[in-house]
Amino acid sequence: MCETHGTPVVHGTRHARFDQIVTPEALAFVATLDGAFAGCRAELLAERRRRAKDIDAGADLDFLPETAAIRADPTWKVAAPAPGLSDRRCELIAPASPSTAAHAMNSGASTWLADLEDGVAPSWRNIVDGQITLYDAIRGDLRYTSSEGTTLTTDGDGPTIIMRPRGWHLCEKHITIDGRPISASLFDFGLYFFHNAQQLIDNGAGPYFYLPKIESHLEARLWNDVFVLAQRELGIPQGTIRATVLIETLPAAFEMDEILYELRSHCSGLNAGRWDYIFSYVRTFAHRGDEFVLPDRDKVTMTTPILRSLTQLLVATCHKRWAYAIGGPAAVNPTGQDEQARHRALAQVTAEKQREATEGFDGSWVAHPALVETCLAAYRSILGERTDQRSLRQAVGISARDLVSLEGTQQTISLHGVRTNVSVALRYLAAWVDGRGALTIDNLMEDAATVEISRAQLWQWLHHESQLAEGPQVTRELLDRVIDEEIGKLTRGQDDMTTARYEAAREVLEFVALSDYLPGFFTNYAYVRYLTEQALRMKPTSREDLRQSEQVTPTDDSAESAA
């Protein structure tokens, strides 16, 4: 193996089967990746901050002139579909826990997006347990018995597994090399690839990944370099890995051709996000004018002009390169509702997925097993017996302005929108600090992206002194009052432990939504504050301590808002 900069040190506690997953050999492999790419990762994150400062100062986003030849060249295309990835009409996204994995592998979906990112509160136990769950599921050894006594098993014959690691911006503080936390992306990818790549190939598939939070083609190039080295180190044929990139940041929307190009030997397609993309829009223009202020989040649908422009460009770009275009998630949870409400929810999902298929998408996400057949039926109603639409060619003329202008978007901000953002964020954060990263809120399956868009909108409305449809402006006093009221509703009649979780949720929300600057991600802050072993042993005593633990300085605040 390549020379590394040091020996990994594990700071997290050990638990059942820890030694089966976090082995010296696996850690040495992760250290190899870290030694090769930690420097490049740091440079790219610094470039994010530099770019954010330029945008704050008035620079506009545009398609890159230096890569115009790549966009104009009609001859190149991505790799042919890999085994198990030729049909992606319905992808089920679910965290890698024993219960969700067992249901996912028995769901009938085309693929299971095994999530180690936004659907997981990244405590050390959750991250290690997720790797163990994937290890078992891939070998057909997973067995789960529900509280009702129903037993689900996996025999290795189920949906194709696509694993989503954490993004480049996150660290795994429970593993350090030379005293420095390693990249969470490299840890998640490295541990999974080391243990499972050959087994996945033996199963007739391969090591496949969803890549989150990418902001440029250079970040995609870094992933490609990681893939090349990882395959070489373990003797896996080059090109075996396949990656699908989530277009969930605004800067990435301007570099979709280039992202596909950098990953073309390892690429499968692109996915169109929603909440994270809207969140990125707010982050990107956090310090710009009122023309970038978004309305209530339920008004920002996939037919809103900026999102419609994104999806049109994404589908056209993917199909020009023979890549799969995957639609965003149906987050409805149809279970636990009365029959009438369930039928309304399923009808909504059907209409949404038929619209996607009509627009040219090759498949889509659902966030609950009960939606798999609905999604498949909707795509079959448009595609017939075809499993994709990659041969479809659509000429689109999407400009840079089309991707950023809110002209034609209803820009109403209401007290109901404020209250919804506060309530949903508090409920999710109370679960997150307790170690749960995916849950149902108001019959919707929610993950970390829900908090990101909710708190970013609160910050934007506050700092732009937006006027509500009801008359008053959004002020700190108004938000404090709404938070107090929602906390009161949520903790009424609850025990001390539950109340404490909501107070923790309030503390996180106030820091990431009401501060003078807009923190890049709530997960960076809350991870240090609540989920690391160090935080459990000795809580930081002030916000300044927490800012230092994130390595965010006051002079970096404007940059961090879009980093």
C-alpha positions in Angstrom: 0.0 0.0 0.0 1.0 3.7 -0.4 2.9 5.4 2.4 0.6 7.2 4.8 1.2 10.2 7.1 0.5 8.3 10.3 -1.3 5.5 12.1 -5.1 5.9 12.6 -6.1 6.2 16.3 -9.6 5.2 17.3 -11.3 7.4 19.9 -14.8 5.9 19.8 -16.0 3.2 22.2 -16.0 -0.4 21.2 -19.2 -2.5 21.0 -20.5 -5.8 19.6 -18.7 -6.8 16.4 -16.6 -3.6 16.5 -13.4 -5.6 15.8 -15.0 -7.3 12.8 -15.4 -4.0 11.0 -12.9 -1.5 12.4 -9.9 -3.8 11.8 -6.3 -2.8 11.6 -6.2 -3.8 7.9 -9.3 -1.7 7.1 -7.9 1.3 9.0 -4.6 1.0 7.1 -6.6 1.1 3.9 -8.5 4.2 5.1 -5.1 5.8 6.1 -3.8 5.1 2.6 -6.7 7.1 1.1 -6.3 9.8 3.7 -2.5 10.1 3.1 -3.1 10.4 -0.7 -6.1 12.9 -0.7 -6.4 14.8 2.6 -4.3 17.7 1.2 -6.4 18.0 -2.0 -9.6 17.8 0.0 -8.5 20.7 2.2 -7.6 22.8 -0.9 -11.0 22.2 -2.4 -12.8 23.1 0.8 -10.7 26.3 0.9 -11.7 26.9 -2.7 -15.4 26.7 -1.7 -14.8 29.5 0.8 -13.0 31.6 -1.7 -15.8 31.2 -4.2 -18.4 32.0 -1.5 -16.6 35.3 -0.7 -16.6 36.2 -4.4 -20.4 35.6 -4.6 -21.0 37.5 -1.4 -19.1 40.4 -3.0 -21.4 40.4 -6.1 -19.9 37.8 -8.4 -22.5 35.9 -10.5 -22.6 32.1 -11.0 -22.2 31.1 -14.6 -21.1 28.2 -16.8 -17.3 27.9 -16.8 -15.6 29.4 -19.9 -12.5 27.2 -19.3 -14.5 24.0 -19.7 -16.6 25.1 -22.7 -14.9 22.5 -24.9 -16.0 19.7 -22.7 -19.6 20.8 -22.8 -19.5 21.3 -26.6 -17.9 18.0 -27.4 -20.7 15.5 -28.4 -18.5 12.4 -28.6 -17.7 11.5 -25.0 -20.1 9.5 -22.8 -20.1 7.8 -19.4 -19.4 4.1 -18.8 -22.0 1.6 -19.8 -24.5 0.5 -17.1 -22.9 -1.8 -14.6 -24.4 -5.1 -13.4 -27.5 -4.4 -11.4 -27.8 -0.8 -12.5 -29.7 -1.1 -15.8 -33.1 -0.6 -14.2 -33.4 2.3 -11.8 -37.0 3.2 -12.1 -37.6 3.1 -8.3 -34.8 3.7 -5.8 -35.7 3.3 -2.1 -33.6 5.6 0.1 -33.3 4.3 3.7 -30.7 4.4 6.5 -28.4 1.4 6.9 -30.0 0.1 10.1 -31.1 -3.5 10.6 -34.9 -2.7 10.4 -34.7 -0.4 7.4 -32.2 -2.6 5.6 -34.4 -5.7 6.0 -37.4 -3.8 4.7 -35.4 -2.3 1.8 -34.0 -5.6 0.7 -37.5 -7.1 0.6 -39.2 -4.0 -0.9 -39.1 -4.8 -4.6 -37.3 -1.6 -5.4 -34.8 -1.4 -8.3 -32.1 -0.3 -5.9 -31.6 0.5 -2.2 -29.8 3.7 -1.5 -28.2 2.7 1.8 -27.8 6.0 3.5 -24.9 6.8 5.8 -25.4 10.6 5.3 -28.4 12.8 5.8 -30.6 10.0 7.1 -28.2 9.1 9.9 -27.3 11.0 13.0 -23.5 10.4 12.8 -22.8 9.1 16.3 -19.9 6.7 16.4 -22.3 3.8 17.2 -24.6 4.7 14.3 -21.7 4.9 11.8 -20.2 1.6 12.9 -23.6 -0.1 13.1 -24.4 1.1 9.6 -21.2 -0.6 8.3 -22.1 -3.8 10.1 -25.6 -3.8 8.7 -24.3 -3.4 5.2 -21.7 -6.1 5.7 -24.5 -8.5 6.8 -27.0 -7.5 4.1 -24.5 -8.0 1.3 -23.7 -11.5 2.5 -27.4 -12.4 3.0 -26.9 -12.7 6.8 -29.2 -9.9 7.9 -32.1 -11.0 10.1 -34.6 -8.6 11.7 -37.6 -9.4 13.9 -40.1 -6.6 14.4 -41.9 -5.8 17.7 -44.9 -7.5 16.2 -42.9 -10.7 15.7 -42.5 -10.5 12.0 -39.1 -11.7 10.8 -37.4 -10.4 7.7 -34.2 -11.9 6.3 -31.9 -11.1 3.4 -30.6 -13.8 1.1 -28.4 -11.5 -1.1 -31.1 -11.4 -3.8 -32.8 -8.1 -3.5 -32.4 -4.5 -4.8 -29.0 -3.4 -5.9 -27.2 -1.6 -3.1 -25.9 1.9 -3.6 -24.2 3.4 -0.6 -24.2 7.1 0.2 -21.2 8.3 2.3 -21.0 11.6 4.1 -19.9 14.7 2.1 -16.4 16.2 1.7 -17.1 18.9 4.3 -17.5 16.5 7.2 -14.9 15.0 9.5 -15.0 11.7 11.5 -13.6 12.9 14.8 -13.4 9.4 16.3 -10.6 8.5 13.9 -7.5 10.7 13.9 -4.2 10.6 12.1 -1.4 12.6 13.6 -4.0 14.2 15.8 -6.2 15.3 12.9 -9.7 14.0 12.3 -10.0 12.2 9.0 -12.5 12.9 6.2 -15.8 11.3 6.9 -16.2 10.7 3.2 -13.0 8.7 3.1 -13.8 6.8 6.2 -17.3 5.8 5.1 -16.2 4.9 1.6 -12.9 3.2 2.6 -14.4 0.9 5.3 -17.3 -0.1 3.0 -15.1 -0.7 0.0 -12.4 -2.6 1.9 -14.9 -5.1 3.3 -17.5 -5.4 0.6 -16.1 -4.6 -2.9 -15.2 -8.2 -3.8 -18.2 -9.7 -2.2 -20.5 -7.3 -4.2 -18.8 -8.4 -7.4 -19.2 -12.0 -6.4 -22.9 -11.3 -5.9 -23.2 -10.2 -9.5 -23.2 -6.5 -8.8 -20.4 -4.2 -7.7 -19.4 -1.3 -5.3 -21.8 1.5 -6.2 -22.1 4.9 -4.5 -24.2 8.1 -4.3 -21.9 11.1 -3.9 -23.5 14.0 -1.9 -22.9 17.8 -1.5 -20.5 18.1 -4.5 -20.0 21.7 -5.5 -17.6 21.5 -8.5 -16.2 19.2 -11.1 -12.8 19.4 -9.2 -14.5 17.7 -6.2 -15.8 15.0 -8.6 -12.3 14.6 -9.9 -11.1 14.0 -6.4 -13.7 11.2 -6.0 -12.5 9.7 -9.3 -8.9 9.7 -8.0 -10.1 8.0 -4.8 -11.8 5.3 -6.9 -8.7 4.7 -9.0 -6.4 4.3 -6.0 -8.9 2.2 -4.1 -9.4 -0.2 -6.9 -5.6 -0.5 -7.5 -4.9 -1.1 -3.8 -7.4 -4.0 -3.6 -6.8 -5.5 -7.0 -10.3 -4.5 -8.3 -10.5 -3.9 -12.0 -10.5 -0.2 -12.9 -14.0 1.0 -13.8 -15.8 -1.5 -11.5 -17.0 1.3 -9.2 -20.0 3.3 -10.3 -21.1 6.6 -8.8 -24.3 8.7 -9.1 -23.8 12.3 -8.2 -26.5 14.2 -6.3 -27.0 17.7 -7.8 -28.0 19.2 -4.6 -25.9 22.4 -4.6 -26.4 25.4 -6.8 -22.8 25.6 -7.9 -22.9 22.0 -9.1 -25.8 22.8 -11.4 -23.5 24.9 -13.5 -21.0 22.0 -13.9 -23.1 18.9 -14.6 -21.3 18.1 -17.9 -18.0 18.6 -16.3 -18.9 16.4 -13.3 -20.0 13.6 -15.6 -16.8 14.0 -17.6 -14.5 13.8 -14.6 -16.2 10.6 -13.4 -17.0 9.2 -16.9 -15.2 5.9 -16.3 -17.0 5.4 -13.0 -20.2 7.3 -13.6 -23.8 6.1 -13.7 -25.8 9.3 -13.6 -27.1 12.4 -11.7 -29.9 12.9 -9.2 -32.0 16.0 -8.8 -32.4 16.9 -5.2 -34.9 19.4 -3.7 -34.5 20.4 -0.1 -30.7 20.4 -0.2 -30.7 22.3 -3.5 -33.1 25.0 -2.1 -30.9 25.1 1.0 -27.8 25.6 -1.2 -29.6 28.4 -3.0 -30.2 30.3 0.3 -26.6 29.6 1.4 -25.1 30.7 -1.9 -26.9 34.1 -1.9 -27.2 34.5 1.9 -25.5 37.9 1.8 -27.0 39.2 -1.5 -30.2 41.2 -2.1 -33.9 40.7 -1.6 -34.3 39.3 -5.1 -32.9 36.0 -3.8 -35.3 35.6 -0.8 -37.4 32.5 -1.1 -41.1 32.1 -0.1 -42.6 29.5 2.2 -40.9 26.2 1.5 -44.1 24.4 0.5 -44.4 27.0 -2.3 -41.0 26.0 -3.8 -42.0 22.9 -5.7 -40.3 21.0 -8.5 -42.4 23.1 -11.0 -41.0 26.4 -9.6 -38.9 28.0 -12.4 -35.5 27.6 -10.8 -36.2 23.9 -10.1 -37.8 23.3 -13.4 -34.7 24.8 -15.1 -32.5 22.5 -13.0 -34.4 19.3 -14.0 -34.7 20.2 -17.7 -30.9 20.8 -17.8 -30.1 17.7 -15.8 -32.2 15.3 -17.9 -30.8 16.8 -21.2 -27.2 16.7 -19.9 -27.5 13.1 -18.6 -29.0 11.7 -21.8 -26.5 13.5 -24.0 -23.9 11.5 -22.2 -25.9 8.2 -21.9 -26.2 8.7 -18.1 -29.2 8.0 -15.9 -31.3 10.9 -14.8 -32.9 10.2 -11.4 -35.7 12.2 -9.8 -36.0 13.4 -6.3 -37.7 11.6 -3.4 -41.4 11.1 -2.7 -41.2 11.6 1.1 -44.8 10.8 1.9 -45.4 8.1 4.5 -48.7 6.5 3.6 -48.9 4.2 6.6 -50.7 5.2 9.8 -53.2 7.4 8.0 -56.9 6.8 7.4 -57.9 5.2 4.1 -58.9 8.5 2.5 -55.7 10.3 3.4 -53.7 7.3 2.3 -55.3 7.3 -1.1 -54.8 11.1 -1.5 -51.1 10.6 -0.6 -50.7 7.7 -3.2 -52.5 9.8 -5.8 -50.1 12.7 -5.2 -47.0 10.4 -5.5 -48.5 8.9 -8.7 -48.9 12.3 -10.3 -45.5 13.4 -9.2 -43.7 10.3 -10.6 -45.7 10.4 -13.9 -44.7 14.1 -14.3 -41.0 13.1 -13.8 -41.2 10.3 -16.3 -42.9 12.5 -18.8 -40.1 15.0 -18.4 -37.6 12.3 -19.3 -36.3 11.0 -16.0 -35.2 7.3 -16.0 -36.2 6.7 -12.4 -36.9 8.3 -9.0 -36.5 8.0 -5.3 -39.1 7.0 -2.7 -38.5 7.2 1.1 -40.9 4.5 2.2 -41.3 0.8 1.1 -45.0 1.3 0.8 -44.4 3.7 -2.2 -42.3 1.3 -4.3 -45.1 -0.2 -6.3 -46.8 3.2 -6.8 -43.5 4.6 -8.2 -42.9 1.6 -10.4 -46.5 1.7 -11.8 -46.2 5.4 -12.5 -43.0 4.9 -14.5 -44.4 1.9 -16.3 -47.4 4.0 -17.3 -45.1 6.3 -19.2 -42.2 4.1 -20.2 -44.1 0.9 -20.9 -41.6 -2.0 -21.0 -38.6 0.2 -21.3 -36.4 0.5 -18.2 -34.9 3.9 -19.0 -35.1 6.8 -21.4 -31.4 7.4 -22.0 -31.9 7.4 -25.8 -34.2 10.4 -25.4 -32.6 13.6 -26.6 -34.0 17.0 -25.6 -32.7 20.3 -26.7 -32.9 22.8 -23.9 -31.7 26.4 -23.7 -31.2 26.9 -20.0 -29.2 30.0 -19.2 -27.4 31.0 -16.0 -30.2 33.4 -15.2 -32.8 30.6 -15.5 -31.0 28.7 -12.7 -31.0 31.6 -10.3 -33.8 34.1 -11.1 -36.9 34.0 -8.9 -38.9 35.9 -11.5 -42.3 34.2 -11.9 -42.1 32.6 -8.4 -44.7 33.4 -5.9 -42.8 35.0 -3.1 -45.3 35.0 -0.2 -43.9 34.5 3.3 -46.4 33.7 5.9 -46.5 33.3 9.7 -47.6 29.7 9.0 -44.4 29.2 7.0 -42.3 30.6 9.8 -44.1 28.4 12.4 -43.8 25.3 10.2 -40.1 25.8 9.8 -39.6 26.2 13.5 -41.8 23.3 14.5 -40.4 20.8 12.0 -36.8 21.8 12.8 -37.3 21.4 16.5 -38.9 18.0 16.2 -36.2 16.7 13.9 -33.4 18.1 15.9 -34.8 16.7 19.2 -34.6 13.3 17.5 -31.2 14.0 15.9 -29.4 14.8 19.2 -30.9 11.6 20.5 -29.2 9.6 17.7 -32.1 9.3 15.2 -31.5 10.7 11.7 -34.6 9.7 9.8 -38.2 10.0 11.1 -41.7 10.8 10.1 -43.0 14.3 10.8 -46.6 15.2 9.7 -46.7 12.1 7.5 -43.5 13.0 5.7 -40.2 11.1 5.9 -37.6 13.7 6.9 -33.8 13.8 7.1 -31.2 16.4 7.8 -32.0 18.3 4.6 -35.4 19.3 6.2 -33.6 21.2 9.0 -31.2 22.8 6.6 -33.8 24.4 4.5 -36.0 25.3 7.4 -33.3 27.0 9.4 -31.7 28.7 6.4 -35.1 30.2 5.4 -35.6 31.5 9.0 -32.1 33.1 8.8 -32.8 34.6 5.4 -36.1 36.0 6.4 -34.7 37.5 9.6 -31.7 39.1 8.0 -33.7 40.5 5.1 -36.4 41.7 7.5 -38.9 40.0 5.2 -42.6 41.1 5.6 -45.1 38.4 6.3 -48.4 38.2 4.4 -50.1 38.9 7.7 -48.3 42.3 8.0 -45.5 42.2 10.5 -41.8 41.8 9.6 -39.7 38.8 10.6 -37.7 40.0 13.6 -35.6 38.3 16.3 -38.4 39.0 18.8 -41.0 37.3 16.5 -38.8 34.3 16.0 -38.1 34.0 19.7 -41.8 34.1 20.5 -42.6 31.4 17.9 -39.8 29.2 19.2 -41.1 29.6 22.8 -44.6 28.8 21.7 -43.6 25.7 19.7 -41.3 24.4 22.5 -44.2 24.8 24.9 -46.5 22.8 22.7 -43.9 20.0 22.1 -42.9 19.6 25.8 -46.3 19.9 27.4 -46.8 16.8 29.5 -43.5 15.3 28.6 -40.9 13.8 30.9 -37.6 15.6 31.9 -35.6 13.6 29.3 -37.8 14.6 26.4 -37.9 18.2 27.6 -34.1 18.2 27.7 -33.9 17.0 24.1 -36.1 19.8 23.0 -34.1 22.3 24.9 -31.0 20.9 23.1 -32.9 21.3 19.8 -33.7 24.9 20.7 -30.0 25.6 21.4 -29.0 24.1 18.0 -31.7 25.9 16.1 -30.9 29.3 17.7 -27.2 28.9 16.8 -27.7 27.9 13.2 -30.8 30.0 12.4 -30.5 33.2 14.5 -26.7 33.9 14.5 -25.2 36.9 12.8 -23.7 34.5 10.2 -25.3 31.5 8.5 -23.3 28.4 9.5 -22.6 26.2 6.5 -24.2 23.1 7.9 -26.0 22.4 11.2 -24.5 19.0 11.3 -21.0 20.4 11.8 -22.1 22.3 14.9 -24.5 19.7 16.4 -22.1 16.8 15.7 -19.4 18.4 17.9 -22.0 19.6 20.5 -23.9 16.4 21.0 -22.7 13.3 19.1 -19.0 12.9 19.6 -17.6 10.9 22.4 -15.7 14.1 23.5 -18.9 16.1 23.7 -20.5 13.4 25.8 -17.7 13.4 28.2 -17.1 17.2 28.4 -19.6 19.6 26.9 -18.2 22.8 25.5 -19.1 25.7 27.7 -19.8 28.4 25.2 -20.6 29.1 21.6 -17.1 30.4 21.1 -15.8 27.0 22.2 -18.0 25.4 19.6 -17.0 27.7 16.9 -13.3 27.0 17.6 -14.0 23.2 17.6 -15.5 23.6 14.1 -12.3 25.6 13.2 -14.5 28.4 12.1 -13.1 31.9 12.8 -15.1 35.2 12.7 -13.3 36.2 9.5 -14.5 33.0 7.9 -18.2 33.5 8.7 -19.3 34.9 5.4 -17.4 32.1 3.6 -18.7 29.4 5.8 -22.3 30.4 4.9 -21.7 28.9 1.5 -18.9 26.4 2.2 
